[in-house]
Amino acid sequence: MSTGRRSKRSEALVLDPEVLRAGAVCELHSSLAVEANGGIAIQPWRDRFLADEKAGLTVRASAREVASESFGQVVVHLQKSRAATADDLAEAWRILAPDGELLFAGPNTLGISSAVKRLGEQLGQAGVVVANRARARVVRFRKQDGDGRGPEREPTEPIRIERSDLGVEPFELETLPGVFSAKRLDPGSELLLEGFVRRAREKTPRRVVDLGCGTGVLGLFAALCLPEAEILLVDADARAVECARRNALRLGVEGRCRVLWWDAREKPPETGFDFALVNPPFHHRGPEVDLGPALALFDYLAGWLTRSGRALVVANRTLPW
């Protein structure tokens, strides 16, 4: 085990001496501990999933694919979304065997101290700090045999889309923790829908692609607006793909709405679309914002479209597009 590494990356604190014990590990949102000890990495983001797969690691897109009480130690890396972290911790507790150790890791900039306090209150135990440097920490909790307590998931509620003025009756979308715009329709998407309806009235598209679909709101709105159109929704986050698929079923448009797990740095798996809807992604990797996926998406954007196809893009003025 390479526990001598002293990287300044907050993720690497799990490799500090005395953090991991011997034996395989299940690790959520990183793979450093899995690389050191063996086990399963959980990577919902497709680029990280593919990188771990290429490196020969065992990797899954969702913790729900891992059996209950199958690991003696599970590592959870704190995410920006509080609801997503709560869901990760609940899944980690399910995966953890009795007397197993939950290692909760994250940087101070994402609020690891308050997240640890909240988890300790839910579990009824004080966590033990096993690594604390590089403005980050790793805290250990133990799953006592027969202890019915566990981390609490945050409830999610459907978001309601009411844009009858655009010719579509109100509808609701299921949401999942960590998926973009899971609490409400963001202003950028609102603006994009308005622009799409205006342009679709000028020339009705037959095939539409929603690039970075999140809950699926843009592509599914297009499906409801254009009952004859074929819609493709793609996203790099496996949680968003699952959410969009559920919502297509919810709205009864699954027959002409397909959803694919796709990363912007991959070539388009299909082409020949008349219209692309783009609310460019900017991902948080720990405390940092990663603009790479959006820039890569623009590089490949023309590849999705016919020669006369159109892309409708919305962006915050502060972004460098």
Rosetta blueprint (number, residue, H / E / L):
1 M L
2 S L
3 T L
4 G L
5 R L
6 R L
7 S L
8 K L
9 R L
10 S H
11 E H
12 A H
13 L H
14 V H
15 L H
16 D L
17 P L
18 E L
19 V L
20 L L
21 R L
22 A L
23 G L
24 A L
25 V E
26 C E
27 E E
28 L E
29 H L
30 S L
31 S L
32 L H
33 A H
34 V H
35 E H
36 A H
37 N H
38 G L
39 G E
40 I E
41 A E
42 I E
43 Q L
44 P L
45 W E
46 R H
47 D H
48 R H
49 F H
50 L H
51 A H
52 D H
53 E H
54 K H
55 A L
56 G L
57 L L
58 T L
59 V E
60 R E
61 A L
62 S L
63 A H
64 R H
65 E H
66 V L
67 A L
68 S L
69 E L
70 S L
71 F E
72 G E
73 Q E
74 V E
75 V E
76 V E
77 H E
78 L L
79 Q L
80 K L
81 S L
82 R H
83 A H
84 A H
85 T H
86 A H
87 D H
88 D H
89 L H
90 A H
91 E H
92 A H
93 W H
94 R H
95 I H
96 L E
97 A E
98 P E
99 D E
100 G E
101 E E
102 L E
103 L E
104 F E
105 A E
106 G E
107 P E
108 N H
109 T H
110 L H
111 G L
112 I H
113 S H
114 S H
115 A H
116 V H
117 K H
118 R H
119 L H
120 G H
121 E H
122 Q H
123 L H
124 G L
125 Q L
126 A L
127 G L
128 V E
129 V E
130 V E
131 A E
132 N E
133 R E
134 A L
135 R L
136 A E
137 R E
138 V E
139 V E
140 R E
141 F E
142 R E
143 K L
144 Q L
145 D L
146 G L
147 D L
148 G L
149 R L
150 G L
151 P L
152 E L
153 R L
154 E L
155 P L
156 T L
157 E L
158 P L
159 I E
160 R E
161 I E
162 E L
163 R L
164 S H
165 D H
166 L H
167 G L
168 V L
169 E L
170 P L
171 F E
172 E E
173 L E
174 E L
175 T L
176 L L
177 P L
178 G L
179 V L
180 F L
181 S L
182 A L
183 K L
184 R L
185 L L
186 D L
187 P H
188 G H
189 S H
190 E H
191 L H
192 L H
193 L H
194 E H
195 G H
196 F H
197 V H
198 R H
199 R H
200 A H
201 R H
202 E H
203 K L
204 T L
205 P L
206 R L
207 R E
208 V E
209 V E
210 D E
211 L E
212 G L
213 C L
214 G L
215 T L
216 G L
217 V H
218 L H
219 G H
220 L H
221 F H
222 A H
223 A H
224 L H
225 C H
226 L L
227 P L
228 E L
229 A L
230 E E
231 I E
232 L E
233 L E
234 V E
235 D E
236 A L
237 D E
238 A H
239 R H
240 A H
241 V H
242 E H
243 C H
244 A H
245 R H
246 R H
247 N H
248 A H
249 L H
250 R H
251 L H
252 G L
253 V L
254 E L
255 G L
256 R L
257 C E
258 R E
259 V E
260 L E
261 W E
262 W L
263 D L
264 A L
265 R L
266 E L
267 K L
268 P L
269 P L
270 E L
271 T L
272 G L
273 F E
274 D E
275 F E
276 A E
277 L E
278 V E
279 N L
280 P L
281 P L
282 F L
283 H E
284 H E
285 R E
286 G L
287 P L
288 E E
289 V E
290 D E
291 L L
292 G H
293 P H
294 A H
295 L H
296 A H
297 L H
298 F H
299 D H
300 Y H
301 L H
302 A H
303 G H
304 W H
305 L E
306 T E
307 R E
308 S E
309 G E
310 R E
311 A E
312 L E
313 V E
314 V L
315 A L
316 N L
317 R L
318 T L
319 L L
320 P L
321 W L
